[in-house]
Structure formats: C-alpha cells, structure tokens
C-alpha cells in the first residue's frame, strides 16, 4: 500500500482535497445507479437490456414473414415505424448513427417497406430510391441482400456466389470445410447452401418488386464480384473457382452427391436447434434455418418450424410505440456485467440480488459438447453462451466474466459454485489458440484466405484470436492465482506484445475500438502482475490520457475501424469514458487527474434516476460491416468505473493515514 501511495499520480495535498470532494459525489452517484440496476433485475435473477443493430434486422423480419406466408401485419406496422425512425435525411440507412448511407441496407429497407404496403410514391421511399440509384442500384447489393432479393425473383441467381451444399460433406481435416469457418458463418452458411441449391421462388403481387432500382438490365459481367489487382491472389483464385462451379452447374446438371448433401445439411440443422427453438442465438441462422426447412418441404405446423418462428418473434422488442428486431439477445452478458458493476461499486457479495444472479448463471452453464469440440475433442465442456439458449456455441468472453464474478459472490450452494468454476475455468483456458491468444468461439480459427471467397464480402468467415479477449482471459487467470510463471500466461503475454500498436494502444474486436481493446488488455496485464513500469504499459496509459476529450470524457467513432487515424477520437460517451477510466486504473497504482476528470464527466452527465444517455453506438459485431448498441453499456460500465475509483481513493487515503501514523510513532 505504501508503494501505491508513493506511485499516486496526484500530490498528497491534492489527493486529500480531491478525495474528500470526490467521494461524496461518488457515493451519491453510485447509490443512484445501483438502485437503477437493482430495479431492472428480473425475478429469476438475470438482467436483460435491449440490443440494437441496423435496419436489416427489421427488413429481414418482413422478408421472412412473406417467405413463410405469415400474416404479421400488426407487428410489421410497428416495425415499419422503427425503420422510418432510423432513416437519414438523404433517404438512406446506415450501419450506425452518423455513418454514411449504405446502399445494401437501403435496398433491403426499401424492398421491405414496399412488401409491408408502403407506396413507392411515398416521399421517404422516393428519397431511398434516389439514393440507391445514385450509388449504383441493385448491382451494388451485398451478398446477403442478393440472397433475399433472389428468393423473391428480384435478383438473378447467377449473381450470387457459388456455395454448393456439398460443402457439408467435406471432412474437418480438409482446408475448406464448415468447421474451418467462424461459428457465425458456419451457422449461416449451412442453411444458405440448401436455399441456394433449391432456389426457392416466392411470388409477389404486381408493383411489389424493385425493378425500378436497376440502372440497366443485369448481366453476369455487371454482377461479378471484384477481383484483386494482384494476378496471383486468393481472391482471384476463388473467383475462378466460383466461375467454374457456376459453369459446371449450368452445363452438367447431374450432381451425384446433391441429395446426400441435402440430407446431411438438413440433419445438421435439426441437431442444432436449441431448446427455445432458435439456432446459434443470432438472427441470420435462425431465419435461414427456418426458410431452408420450409424449402425442403417442412409444413408450417411442424414442431421444428413452429418453435423456430417463435424464437424469431421473441427477438422483437418494443422501442417506444414501435417494434425493433434485435440481432440477438444478451441476458448472460448483461447479468455477468451487471453483477460485476454492483460488486465493483461496493454491494455486499452476499446481497440477495447477487446471489440470485449467480444462481441463474450457474443454472445456465453448458455441459454438452458444441461445434468447438470438433477441433478440441478432449476438452470437457463448461462454458456459457451469450443468450438464453445457445448450447452449441458458448463463448470465452462470457465465460471469463462470469467466472470472475462467481468467485466473488456468496451463495448457499457452495458445491454448485465450485463445480461451475472448476468446469468453466478448465474450458475457458483450454480454448487458447496456438499463437497464445483467445478467440470468441473456436480455437485456431484463423485461416485468413477464407475471407477471400466471394461469399465473404463482410470479411467475417473466421474467428481469430484478438487482443481484447486475450486481455480478458489474462484477467481471469490473474483472478484465479495465475501469474507470468504460467506457460499459458506467458504465451498470451507474448501475443499481446506482438499485437500492440506503435502508439501504445490495442485494437478492440468486440467493442469500439482502441479504447475498448486497450482497457481490456491493461486489465489483464495488471491481474497477471505484469510490471506496470514496463514500456508497453506506460505507452498504453499515455495513449489513453492523450485521447481524453476537453469535456473530461472519452469517445471513439466506429469509423476508426475503417480509418485508424480516428483511433480514440470521437464524441464522449459514458461507456467509453468508463473503459478509459478502468484502463487507467489498471495501468497505474494511483489516481490521475485524467481519471478524476473522467469521474467528473460521468457524475455531471448522470440522469437523476442513476442512468446515463448514450446516443452513439459502442458495440461491434463485425468490424467495418456490422455494429451494435448495447443499451446496458451506459449503465454497468460507468458504475464499474465509479466504484473502482472510489475504492482506489479509499485505499490511497488509508495508506496515507497509516504512513502518517507510522511517522508519528517514529518521531516520538
């Protein structure tokens, strides 16, 4: 503690003055947010905040209803209201608020609104049509948009990439197979290959199509995917393969393995339906699996179809008077982070709310092998998934955060807690990749060439280890007594040293962006007892301080994924301010002026009910292509930051008091 005092970044007198004034404000701010969070807890013990993505979620819900022949006009009317509320003044829709208009998103929104009965003469649709045509028309649609258009006869099938259903038959040792793909790609690709093999055709009423969005009649050349400027490249290789497969399918209709592959893909889908009726816990495979099974001939009243439709409808959530379609639900993540926020802010570990949260989490631990076990057959299960039900795809991020909170919470059934911890810790650590890092759902899922296939226009075909997750797993290890003597920790440490940017920051895969990554890594390095005076830590701390805004907060635009010159730059937000404060507390033993200014920003912008407003999005689905707004981020991350600052100030004040007492004794 004396070292902490000596390393405090404020002079003693300043610390005393700042601490006294700051703690009073902290106490009240923390009390309000704790009360807010406790009010939001569900009776079963979990927390669940809305999760928002771009307009394609709403549009594809409408496509899905029309594909399935469902009459959901009442729900769709409210979904339409939400869609219009997110339209930009130029008529477009974008990846996130403030981003430029996105042509594929706008195409999907325009088509869905027409299917929902909105007249194309309506000014808002007219604006959208003008934007689409000004940006190249339907020929510029992305892969998933092309798929949905093709189901309704609005896009030629030859304009889609070749994804033969026979892919399901390739063994895991083959360089290209479904288990070499990321979990989210795998879950989506398998049902899509059925749809692309059977080419369903959903009839439209006159005037519902979107032919007006073509600038010229489509041709194979106009719809071709762009190649690489380099003559020899994976992209050009896969484009040649794509052309060959399409040529063969046109000229040689005989496909001896087609029926076998369709049966295998069908069985794969059926095996992976979760207990709540969904697949993979995310919207794309859920829609595609139900549509694929319908195309295979499953009747609407089949239990698999009924459960699948219900799981999709369960993703609808009210947004004022409108309805929005969530890409996913995040109760496990919200519960783990909510519990951490309450613990960090001083709520007693034996508080009933924390006990209920811990018991809910323990009940939802997964003890069955998932897809991750294909390449890890000897690793016992024990992880947690992000959603209410997703047994095939637990992830290491949720698992790590949960394990760190279970260690702190007191519950009556100690045996159940210890069992959960033992299995969870073994599984999470066993998911380390050979390069020392951790990915979200799989190990060694890093075959970069797969992002060059024509289907991969979102560059999300793999799930490689990332800095933020590796930092989180180091934090987990440190919390359970590991240090840099551990071979796993040393490998992870080397991974982080290799991936640190020259300016001192780390990239953030799952949160925006370098602020998130830098915080996550610093938290891990501190937990594992890395040397806080080491150059890599000092550079990271300096980077965070250099990017504080004049209002005392921190912010980073999602555009930093496209342009790294924007790293750490953007309008201040509560969640990103909290990440920066937490990163600075992890990287230093004292309380810096920057931390206190950040606290002042959070206290000043807090609402009377203990919440914060956060207009901008700070969550990441797929960098550069898909972003998220976690409604809970504006609550539990600021509460963590305020709680940790208060605890640090108390520790420093206590250390100073002890030092003063020792000096008084010696002076006698």
HUSUL-V25924 format. One record per residue. N is the residue number from 1. SS is DSSP state (H for helix, E for strand, - for the rest). D_CENTER is the distance of its C-alpha to the mean C-alpha in Angstrom with 1 decimal. Layout:
n->N ss->SS d_center->D_CENTER
n->N ss->SS d_center->D_CENTER
This chain:
n->1 ss->- d_center->37.7
n->2 ss->H d_center->40.4
n->3 ss->H d_center->38.2
n->4 ss->H d_center->35.5
n->5 ss->H d_center->38.2
n->6 ss->H d_center->39.6
n->7 ss->- d_center->36.3
n->8 ss->- d_center->35.5
n->9 ss->- d_center->34.7
n->10 ss->- d_center->36.9
n->11 ss->- d_center->40.6
n->12 ss->H d_center->42.0
n->13 ss->H d_center->43.5
n->14 ss->H d_center->40.5
n->15 ss->H d_center->38.3
n->16 ss->H d_center->40.7
n->17 ss->H d_center->40.8
n->18 ss->H d_center->37.0
n->19 ss->H d_center->36.3
n->20 ss->H d_center->38.8
n->21 ss->H d_center->37.6
n->22 ss->H d_center->33.9
n->23 ss->H d_center->33.9
n->24 ss->H d_center->35.6
n->25 ss->H d_center->32.9
n->26 ss->H d_center->30.2
n->27 ss->H d_center->31.8
n->28 ss->H d_center->31.9
n->29 ss->H d_center->28.4
n->30 ss->H d_center->27.0
n->31 ss->H d_center->29.2
n->32 ss->H d_center->28.0
n->33 ss->H d_center->24.3
n->34 ss->H d_center->25.0
n->35 ss->H d_center->27.0
n->36 ss->H d_center->24.3
n->37 ss->H d_center->21.8
n->38 ss->H d_center->24.5
n->39 ss->H d_center->25.4
n->40 ss->H d_center->22.0
n->41 ss->- d_center->22.0
n->42 ss->- d_center->22.7
n->43 ss->- d_center->26.0
n->44 ss->- d_center->24.4
n->45 ss->- d_center->22.8
n->46 ss->- d_center->19.1
n->47 ss->- d_center->17.2
n->48 ss->- d_center->15.1
n->49 ss->- d_center->14.0
n->50 ss->- d_center->13.2
n->51 ss->E d_center->9.9
n->52 ss->E d_center->10.9
n->53 ss->- d_center->10.3
n->54 ss->- d_center->13.3
n->55 ss->- d_center->16.7
n->56 ss->H d_center->16.3
n->57 ss->H d_center->15.0
n->58 ss->H d_center->18.3
n->59 ss->H d_center->20.4
n->60 ss->H d_center->19.4
n->61 ss->H d_center->20.2
n->62 ss->H d_center->23.6
n->63 ss->H d_center->24.0
n->64 ss->H d_center->23.3
n->65 ss->H d_center->25.9
n->66 ss->H d_center->28.4
n->67 ss->H d_center->27.8
n->68 ss->H d_center->28.5
n->69 ss->- d_center->31.4
n->70 ss->- d_center->30.1
n->71 ss->- d_center->31.6
n->72 ss->- d_center->28.8
n->73 ss->H d_center->30.4
n->74 ss->H d_center->30.1
n->75 ss->H d_center->26.3
n->76 ss->H d_center->26.0
n->77 ss->H d_center->28.2
n->78 ss->H d_center->25.8
n->79 ss->H d_center->22.8
n->80 ss->H d_center->25.1
n->81 ss->H d_center->25.5
n->82 ss->H d_center->21.8
n->83 ss->H d_center->21.7
n->84 ss->H d_center->24.7
n->85 ss->H d_center->23.4
n->86 ss->- d_center->20.7
n->87 ss->- d_center->23.2
n->88 ss->- d_center->24.2
n->89 ss->- d_center->28.0
n->90 ss->- d_center->28.4
n->91 ss->- d_center->27.5
n->92 ss->- d_center->24.1
n->93 ss->- d_center->20.5
n->94 ss->E d_center->17.9
n->95 ss->- d_center->14.2
n->96 ss->- d_center->14.0
n->97 ss->- d_center->17.0
n->98 ss->- d_center->19.5
n->99 ss->- d_center->18.5
n->100 ss->- d_center->21.2
n->101 ss->E d_center->21.9
n->102 ss->- d_center->20.3
n->103 ss->H d_center->22.8
n->104 ss->H d_center->20.9
n->105 ss->H d_center->19.1
n->106 ss->H d_center->22.5
n->107 ss->H d_center->24.3
n->108 ss->H d_center->22.2
n->109 ss->H d_center->22.7
n->110 ss->H d_center->26.4
n->111 ss->H d_center->27.0
n->112 ss->H d_center->25.3
n->113 ss->H d_center->27.3
n->114 ss->H d_center->30.5
n->115 ss->H d_center->29.8
n->116 ss->- d_center->29.4
n->117 ss->- d_center->32.9
n->118 ss->- d_center->32.4
n->119 ss->- d_center->35.3
n->120 ss->- d_center->34.7
n->121 ss->- d_center->37.4
n->122 ss->- d_center->35.2
n->123 ss->H d_center->34.7
n->124 ss->H d_center->30.9
n->125 ss->H d_center->30.8
n->126 ss->H d_center->33.5
n->127 ss->H d_center->31.4
n->128 ss->H d_center->28.5
n->129 ss->H d_center->30.9
n->130 ss->H d_center->32.4
n->131 ss->H d_center->29.1
n->132 ss->H d_center->28.3
n->133 ss->H d_center->31.8
n->134 ss->H d_center->31.8
n->135 ss->- d_center->28.8
n->136 ss->- d_center->30.3
n->137 ss->H d_center->30.0
n->138 ss->H d_center->28.7
n->139 ss->H d_center->29.3
n->140 ss->H d_center->26.3
n->141 ss->- d_center->23.9
n->142 ss->- d_center->20.9
n->143 ss->H d_center->20.9
n->144 ss->H d_center->19.1
n->145 ss->H d_center->21.2
n->146 ss->H d_center->24.2
n->147 ss->H d_center->23.6
n->148 ss->H d_center->23.6
n->149 ss->H d_center->26.6
n->150 ss->H d_center->28.5
n->151 ss->H d_center->28.3
n->152 ss->- d_center->30.3
n->153 ss->- d_center->32.7
n->154 ss->- d_center->31.4
n->155 ss->- d_center->30.4
n->156 ss->- d_center->32.5
n->157 ss->H d_center->31.1
n->158 ss->H d_center->32.3
n->159 ss->H d_center->29.7
n->160 ss->- d_center->26.9
n->161 ss->- d_center->26.1
n->162 ss->- d_center->27.9
n->163 ss->- d_center->25.9
n->164 ss->- d_center->28.7
n->165 ss->H d_center->28.1
n->166 ss->H d_center->30.2
n->167 ss->H d_center->27.2
n->168 ss->H d_center->26.6
n->169 ss->H d_center->29.9
n->170 ss->- d_center->29.1
n->171 ss->- d_center->29.1
n->172 ss->- d_center->26.4
n->173 ss->- d_center->28.7
n->174 ss->- d_center->28.9
n->175 ss->- d_center->26.8
n->176 ss->- d_center->25.3
n->177 ss->- d_center->24.2
n->178 ss->H d_center->21.4
n->179 ss->H d_center->20.4
n->180 ss->H d_center->20.2
n->181 ss->- d_center->17.3
n->182 ss->- d_center->13.7
n->183 ss->H d_center->13.1
n->184 ss->H d_center->11.2
n->185 ss->H d_center->14.1
n->186 ss->H d_center->16.7
n->187 ss->H d_center->16.0
n->188 ss->H d_center->16.3
n->189 ss->H d_center->19.2
n->190 ss->H d_center->21.5
n->191 ss->H d_center->22.1
n->192 ss->H d_center->22.2
n->193 ss->H d_center->25.0
n->194 ss->H d_center->27.0
n->195 ss->H d_center->26.6
n->196 ss->H d_center->27.6
n->197 ss->H d_center->30.5
n->198 ss->H d_center->31.9
n->199 ss->- d_center->31.2
n->200 ss->- d_center->31.3
n->201 ss->- d_center->33.0
n->202 ss->- d_center->32.4
n->203 ss->- d_center->35.4
n->204 ss->- d_center->35.1
n->205 ss->- d_center->37.7
n->206 ss->- d_center->39.6
n->207 ss->- d_center->37.7
n->208 ss->- d_center->34.2
n->209 ss->- d_center->33.5
n->210 ss->- d_center->32.2
n->211 ss->H d_center->35.0
n->212 ss->H d_center->35.6
n->213 ss->H d_center->32.5
n->214 ss->- d_center->34.0
n->215 ss->- d_center->35.8
n->216 ss->- d_center->38.0
n->217 ss->- d_center->38.4
n->218 ss->- d_center->35.7
n->219 ss->- d_center->36.8
n->220 ss->- d_center->35.2
n->221 ss->- d_center->35.6
n->222 ss->- d_center->34.0
n->223 ss->- d_center->30.9
n->224 ss->- d_center->30.6
n->225 ss->- d_center->27.5
n->226 ss->- d_center->28.3
n->227 ss->- d_center->29.4
n->228 ss->- d_center->29.4
n->229 ss->- d_center->32.3
n->230 ss->- d_center->33.0
n->231 ss->- d_center->35.4
n->232 ss->- d_center->34.1
n->233 ss->- d_center->30.3
n->234 ss->H d_center->27.8
n->235 ss->H d_center->26.8
n->236 ss->H d_center->30.5
n->237 ss->H d_center->31.1
n->238 ss->H d_center->28.4
n->239 ss->H d_center->29.8
n->240 ss->H d_center->33.2
n->241 ss->H d_center->32.0
n->242 ss->H d_center->30.4
n->243 ss->H d_center->33.8
n->244 ss->H d_center->35.7
n->245 ss->H d_center->33.8
n->246 ss->H d_center->34.3
n->247 ss->H d_center->38.0
n->248 ss->H d_center->38.6
n->249 ss->H d_center->37.1
n->250 ss->H d_center->39.4
n->251 ss->H d_center->42.5
n->252 ss->- d_center->42.2
n->253 ss->- d_center->41.1
n->254 ss->- d_center->41.8
n->255 ss->- d_center->38.7
n->256 ss->- d_center->40.0
n->257 ss->- d_center->36.7
n->258 ss->H d_center->35.0
n->259 ss->H d_center->35.9
n->260 ss->H d_center->35.1
n->261 ss->H d_center->31.6
n->262 ss->H d_center->31.0
n->263 ss->H d_center->32.1
n->264 ss->H d_center->29.9
n->265 ss->H d_center->26.8
n->266 ss->H d_center->27.8
n->267 ss->H d_center->28.3
n->268 ss->H d_center->24.9
n->269 ss->H d_center->23.3
n->270 ss->H d_center->25.6
n->271 ss->H d_center->24.9
n->272 ss->- d_center->21.2
n->273 ss->- d_center->21.4
n->274 ss->- d_center->20.1
n->275 ss->- d_center->22.4
n->276 ss->- d_center->21.0
n->277 ss->- d_center->21.5
n->278 ss->- d_center->18.0
n->279 ss->- d_center->16.7
n->280 ss->- d_center->13.5
n->281 ss->- d_center->12.1
n->282 ss->E d_center->10.7
n->283 ss->H d_center->12.9
n->284 ss->H d_center->14.1
n->285 ss->H d_center->15.8
n->286 ss->H d_center->17.0
n->287 ss->H d_center->18.8
n->288 ss->H d_center->20.0
n->289 ss->H d_center->21.3
n->290 ss->H d_center->23.4
n->291 ss->H d_center->24.7
n->292 ss->H d_center->25.6
n->293 ss->H d_center->27.5
n->294 ss->H d_center->29.3
n->295 ss->H d_center->30.3
n->296 ss->- d_center->31.6
n->297 ss->- d_center->33.8
n->298 ss->- d_center->32.2
n->299 ss->- d_center->33.8
n->300 ss->- d_center->32.0
n->301 ss->- d_center->33.3
n->302 ss->- d_center->32.1
n->303 ss->H d_center->30.2
n->304 ss->H d_center->27.3
n->305 ss->H d_center->27.1
n->306 ss->H d_center->27.6
n->307 ss->H d_center->25.0
n->308 ss->H d_center->22.5
n->309 ss->H d_center->23.4
n->310 ss->H d_center->23.2
n->311 ss->H d_center->19.6
n->312 ss->H d_center->18.7
n->313 ss->H d_center->20.8
n->314 ss->- d_center->19.2
n->315 ss->- d_center->16.0
n->316 ss->E d_center->18.3
n->317 ss->E d_center->18.4
n->318 ss->E d_center->21.0
n->319 ss->E d_center->20.5
n->320 ss->- d_center->24.0
n->321 ss->- d_center->26.4
n->322 ss->E d_center->23.9
n->323 ss->E d_center->21.3
n->324 ss->E d_center->17.9
n->325 ss->E d_center->15.9
n->326 ss->- d_center->12.5
n->327 ss->- d_center->10.0
n->328 ss->E d_center->9.4
n->329 ss->- d_center->10.7
n->330 ss->- d_center->9.6
n->331 ss->H d_center->13.1
n->332 ss->H d_center->12.9
n->333 ss->H d_center->10.3
n->334 ss->H d_center->12.4
n->335 ss->H d_center->15.5
n->336 ss->H d_center->15.0
n->337 ss->H d_center->14.2
n->338 ss->H d_center->16.9
n->339 ss->H d_center->19.3
n->340 ss->H d_center->18.7
n->341 ss->H d_center->19.4
n->342 ss->H d_center->22.5
n->343 ss->H d_center->23.7
n->344 ss->H d_center->23.2
n->345 ss->- d_center->25.1
n->346 ss->- d_center->28.0
n->347 ss->- d_center->27.8
n->348 ss->- d_center->30.0
n->349 ss->- d_center->28.4
n->350 ss->- d_center->30.7
n->351 ss->- d_center->29.7
n->352 ss->H d_center->29.6
n->353 ss->H d_center->26.2
n->354 ss->H d_center->24.7
n->355 ss->H d_center->26.7
n->356 ss->H d_center->25.5
n->357 ss->H d_center->21.8
n->358 ss->H d_center->22.7
n->359 ss->H d_center->24.7
n->360 ss->H d_center->22.0
n->361 ss->H d_center->19.6
n->362 ss->H d_center->22.4
n->363 ss->H d_center->23.2
n->364 ss->- d_center->19.8
n->365 ss->- d_center->19.9
n->366 ss->- d_center->20.0
n->367 ss->- d_center->23.3
n->368 ss->- d_center->23.3
n->369 ss->- d_center->22.5
n->370 ss->- d_center->19.6
n->371 ss->H d_center->19.0
n->372 ss->H d_center->18.3
n->373 ss->H d_center->22.0
n->374 ss->H d_center->23.4
n->375 ss->- d_center->23.3
n->376 ss->- d_center->23.6
n->377 ss->- d_center->26.4
n->378 ss->- d_center->27.9
n->379 ss->- d_center->24.9
n->380 ss->- d_center->25.1
n->381 ss->- d_center->22.2
n->382 ss->- d_center->21.0
n->383 ss->- d_center->17.2
n->384 ss->E d_center->15.0
n->385 ss->- d_center->12.3
n->386 ss->- d_center->9.5
n->387 ss->- d_center->11.8
n->388 ss->- d_center->15.5
n->389 ss->- d_center->16.5
n->390 ss->- d_center->15.0
n->391 ss->- d_center->17.6
n->392 ss->- d_center->17.3
n->393 ss->- d_center->13.8
n->394 ss->- d_center->13.4
n->395 ss->E d_center->11.1
n->396 ss->H d_center->12.6
n->397 ss->H d_center->10.3
n->398 ss->H d_center->11.1
n->399 ss->H d_center->14.5
n->400 ss->H d_center->15.3
n->401 ss->H d_center->14.7
n->402 ss->H d_center->16.6
n->403 ss->H d_center->19.4
n->404 ss->H d_center->19.9
n->405 ss->H d_center->20.5
n->406 ss->H d_center->22.6
n->407 ss->- d_center->24.8
n->408 ss->- d_center->25.6
n->409 ss->- d_center->26.1
n->410 ss->- d_center->29.5
n->411 ss->- d_center->29.9
n->412 ss->- d_center->33.1
n->413 ss->- d_center->32.2
n->414 ss->H d_center->31.9
n->415 ss->H d_center->32.2
n->416 ss->H d_center->29.2
n->417 ss->H d_center->27.2
n->418 ss->H d_center->28.6
n->419 ss->H d_center->28.0
n->420 ss->H d_center->24.3
n->421 ss->H d_center->24.1
n->422 ss->H d_center->26.2
n->423 ss->H d_center->24.4
n->424 ss->H d_center->20.9
n->425 ss->H d_center->21.9
n->426 ss->H d_center->23.6
n->427 ss->H d_center->20.7
n->428 ss->H d_center->18.2
n->429 ss->H d_center->20.8
n->430 ss->H d_center->21.8
n->431 ss->- d_center->18.5
n->432 ss->- d_center->19.4
n->433 ss->- d_center->20.0
n->434 ss->- d_center->23.4
n->435 ss->- d_center->22.4
n->436 ss->- d_center->21.7
n->437 ss->- d_center->17.9
n->438 ss->E d_center->15.2
n->439 ss->- d_center->12.4
n->440 ss->- d_center->9.8
n->441 ss->- d_center->11.9
n->442 ss->- d_center->15.1
n->443 ss->- d_center->17.8
n->444 ss->- d_center->19.4
n->445 ss->E d_center->17.3
n->446 ss->- d_center->18.2
n->447 ss->- d_center->20.8
n->448 ss->H d_center->20.1
n->449 ss->H d_center->22.8
n->450 ss->H d_center->20.8
n->451 ss->H d_center->18.8
n->452 ss->H d_center->22.3
n->453 ss->- d_center->23.1
n->454 ss->- d_center->23.6
n->455 ss->- d_center->21.0
n->456 ss->- d_center->18.3
n->457 ss->- d_center->18.4
n->458 ss->- d_center->14.6
n->459 ss->- d_center->15.1
n->460 ss->- d_center->12.4
n->461 ss->- d_center->15.0
n->462 ss->- d_center->14.5
n->463 ss->E d_center->12.2
n->464 ss->- d_center->14.3
n->465 ss->- d_center->14.4
n->466 ss->E d_center->12.9
n->467 ss->H d_center->14.5
n->468 ss->H d_center->12.0
n->469 ss->H d_center->11.8
n->470 ss->H d_center->15.5
n->471 ss->H d_center->16.2
n->472 ss->H d_center->14.7
n->473 ss->H d_center->16.8
n->474 ss->H d_center->19.8
n->475 ss->H d_center->19.4
n->476 ss->H d_center->19.6
n->477 ss->H d_center->22.5
n->478 ss->H d_center->24.3
n->479 ss->H d_center->24.0
n->480 ss->- d_center->25.8
n->481 ss->- d_center->28.5
n->482 ss->- d_center->27.6
n->483 ss->- d_center->28.6
n->484 ss->- d_center->29.1
n->485 ss->- d_center->31.9
n->486 ss->- d_center->29.4
n->487 ss->H d_center->28.9
n->488 ss->H d_center->25.2
n->489 ss->H d_center->24.8
n->490 ss->H d_center->27.0
n->491 ss->H d_center->25.1
n->492 ss->H d_center->21.8
n->493 ss->H d_center->23.8
n->494 ss->H d_center->25.2
n->495 ss->H d_center->21.8
n->496 ss->H d_center->20.7
n->497 ss->H d_center->24.1
n->498 ss->H d_center->23.8
n->499 ss->H d_center->20.5
n->500 ss->- d_center->21.5
n->501 ss->- d_center->22.3
n->502 ss->- d_center->25.9
n->503 ss->- d_center->25.3
n->504 ss->- d_center->23.9
n->505 ss->- d_center->20.2
n->506 ss->- d_center->17.3
n->507 ss->- d_center->14.4
n->508 ss->- d_center->10.8
n->509 ss->- d_center->8.3
n->510 ss->- d_center->5.1
n->511 ss->E d_center->7.2
n->512 ss->- d_center->10.2
n->513 ss->- d_center->11.9
n->514 ss->H d_center->15.1
n->515 ss->H d_center->15.6
n->516 ss->H d_center->12.4
n->517 ss->H d_center->13.3
n->518 ss->H d_center->16.9
n->519 ss->H d_center->16.6
n->520 ss->H d_center->14.7
n->521 ss->H d_center->17.4
n->522 ss->H d_center->20.2
n->523 ss->H d_center->19.4
n->524 ss->H d_center->19.6
n->525 ss->H d_center->22.8
n->526 ss->H d_center->24.5
n->527 ss->H d_center->23.9
n->528 ss->- d_center->25.3
n->529 ss->- d_center->28.3
n->530 ss->- d_center->28.0
n->531 ss->- d_center->30.7
n->532 ss->- d_center->29.6
n->533 ss->- d_center->32.3
n->534 ss->- d_center->31.1
n->535 ss->H d_center->30.6
n->536 ss->H d_center->26.9
n->537 ss->H d_center->26.1
n->538 ss->H d_center->28.6
n->539 ss->H d_center->27.1
n->540 ss->H d_center->23.6
n->541 ss->H d_center->25.2
n->542 ss->H d_center->27.3
n->543 ss->H d_center->24.4
n->544 ss->H d_center->22.7
n->545 ss->H d_center->26.1
n->546 ss->H d_center->26.9
n->547 ss->- d_center->23.9
n->548 ss->- d_center->24.8
n->549 ss->- d_center->25.7
n->550 ss->- d_center->29.2
n->551 ss->- d_center->28.1
n->552 ss->- d_center->26.9
n->553 ss->- d_center->23.2
n->554 ss->- d_center->20.5
n->555 ss->- d_center->18.2
n->556 ss->- d_center->16.6
n->557 ss->- d_center->16.1
n->558 ss->H d_center->13.3
n->559 ss->H d_center->16.3
n->560 ss->H d_center->16.5
n->561 ss->H d_center->14.3
n->562 ss->- d_center->17.4
n->563 ss->- d_center->20.0
n->564 ss->H d_center->19.8
n->565 ss->H d_center->22.9
n->566 ss->H d_center->20.7
n->567 ss->- d_center->19.0
n->568 ss->- d_center->19.1
n->569 ss->- d_center->20.8
n->570 ss->- d_center->20.1
n->571 ss->- d_center->21.1
n->572 ss->- d_center->20.7
n->573 ss->- d_center->18.0
n->574 ss->H d_center->18.2
n->575 ss->H d_center->14.8
n->576 ss->H d_center->15.4
n->577 ss->H d_center->19.0
n->578 ss->H d_center->18.2
n->579 ss->H d_center->16.1
n->580 ss->H d_center->19.2
n->581 ss->H d_center->21.6
n->582 ss->H d_center->20.0
n->583 ss->H d_center->20.0
n->584 ss->H d_center->23.7
n->585 ss->H d_center->24.7
n->586 ss->H d_center->23.4
n->587 ss->H d_center->25.2
n->588 ss->- d_center->28.4
n->589 ss->- d_center->30.8
n->590 ss->- d_center->31.9
n->591 ss->- d_center->30.8
n->592 ss->- d_center->30.9
n->593 ss->H d_center->31.9
n->594 ss->H d_center->28.5
n->595 ss->H d_center->26.9
n->596 ss->H d_center->29.6
n->597 ss->H d_center->29.0
n->598 ss->H d_center->25.4
n->599 ss->H d_center->26.5
n->600 ss->H d_center->29.0
n->601 ss->H d_center->26.4
n->602 ss->H d_center->24.3
n->603 ss->H d_center->27.5
n->604 ss->H d_center->28.9
n->605 ss->H d_center->26.0
n->606 ss->- d_center->25.5
n->607 ss->- d_center->26.5
n->608 ss->- d_center->29.4
n->609 ss->- d_center->27.4
n->610 ss->- d_center->25.3
n->611 ss->- d_center->22.2
n->612 ss->- d_center->21.0
n->613 ss->- d_center->20.3
n->614 ss->- d_center->17.3
n->615 ss->- d_center->17.8
n->616 ss->- d_center->15.5
n->617 ss->- d_center->11.7
n->618 ss->- d_center->10.0
n->619 ss->E d_center->6.2
n->620 ss->E d_center->5.0
n->621 ss->E d_center->4.1
n->622 ss->E d_center->7.5
n->623 ss->- d_center->9.7
n->624 ss->- d_center->12.7
n->625 ss->- d_center->12.0
n->626 ss->E d_center->9.1
n->627 ss->E d_center->7.7
n->628 ss->E d_center->6.9
n->629 ss->E d_center->9.4
n->630 ss->E d_center->9.1
n->631 ss->- d_center->12.8
n->632 ss->- d_center->13.2
n->633 ss->H d_center->12.2
n->634 ss->H d_center->15.6
n->635 ss->H d_center->17.4
n->636 ss->H d_center->16.5
n->637 ss->H d_center->15.8
n->638 ss->H d_center->19.1
n->639 ss->H d_center->20.8
n->640 ss->H d_center->19.9
n->641 ss->H d_center->21.2
n->642 ss->H d_center->24.3
n->643 ss->H d_center->25.0
n->644 ss->H d_center->24.8
n->645 ss->H d_center->27.0
n->646 ss->H d_center->29.5
n->647 ss->H d_center->29.7
n->648 ss->H d_center->30.2
n->649 ss->H d_center->33.0
n->650 ss->H d_center->34.7
n->651 ss->H d_center->34.7
n->652 ss->H d_center->36.2
n->653 ss->H d_center->38.7
n->654 ss->H d_center->39.7
n->655 ss->H d_center->40.1
n->656 ss->H d_center->42.3
n->657 ss->H d_center->44.4
n->658 ss->H d_center->45.0
n->659 ss->H d_center->46.0
n->660 ss->H d_center->48.3
n->661 ss->H d_center->49.9
n->662 ss->H d_center->50.4
n->663 ss->H d_center->52.0
n->664 ss->H d_center->54.3
n->665 ss->H d_center->55.5
n->666 ss->H d_center->56.2
n->667 ss->H d_center->58.1
n->668 ss->- d_center->60.5
